[in-house]
Amino acid sequence: MRKYILLLAMTGLAIPTIGSSDDIDFAKQIYPFVKSGCVKCHSEPYKDERGRTRKPKAGIILSTKEGFLDEYDLDSGDTKAILVPGKPDESRMLEVTKLPIDDDFHFPPEGKAPQWTDAEKELFGKWVAAGADFGEWTKDKAPQEGLEWDGEEKDEGTTETAE
């Protein structure tokens, strides 16, 4: 077995590892906590129960792949991508979840949606570092469904997954 691994290493072939960041499934592992924490305020315009059109806060849309990859206007007048594939340290989306909860730029705002756990932040960072592969996912067809939240935060060591 050692000879086989050494031969693979010498020929430059990669050995896949179970649980590597390349194995992160956006739709099942990332989008569920993005949806619960972000999509209520950051989805495509929609009509609410009173018939009013609701627009995404700050124009940021996180219910489509295109929205994740768009650049958005900042208060300074500049534009910036909120997600930079391969560069978690330059991805504003991850940065704002790590700010102190009382910081004006921390998201999601306290009491508005469940906070990302440290495990979710770490998983998101690994996914971004690995290139932010969305797989087949391009859009949430029902972004305003399943957003009910009981006000209770998640257990710190867990991440939500969709089946």
Phi, psi and omega in degrees: 000318180301319180298320180297314180295317178298319179297316177298317180296320181290330181273356177084009178280137180279144176258115181295142178244142179288132178082011178290165181296339177292341183269004183286124181264110183305308186298325184265329187250329184259308187300325180303318180278334172295315181298312183293329184261342190230327194287335179305321182259346187233061175233172179302154178307142180210163177267129178278184184296341177265000179087005179278143177279124178257127180255154180293136179298135181059013180074007183274126180245121180242021178253006176222152176300316179303319179296319177301324188265354179290161171261146184236151178288135176259165179303332182285351183096350177278168172244153181208144174283139178273343178227123179242099182308132180087352185226078181299328181290343178256004183266105183303327182300317178286321181303315184291335178284339182268350179293155176304144186299335179271001177287138181300336182260005177288136176225147356289153179300143181303132177085353181265330182197161180296138177287150173288138176283166176300322179296321178292319177299317179296316179297317178299316178299318178295319180297315178296314181301326181280001177112001178054058179281119180273355184061225180277349184290129176233337187194145171273116183285344178221067187296334182268002178267144177076025181260007180298136180224133183275002179087353179271136176282156179287159171295140187301323186274008186244157170232148178279146174225146177266145177262000000 
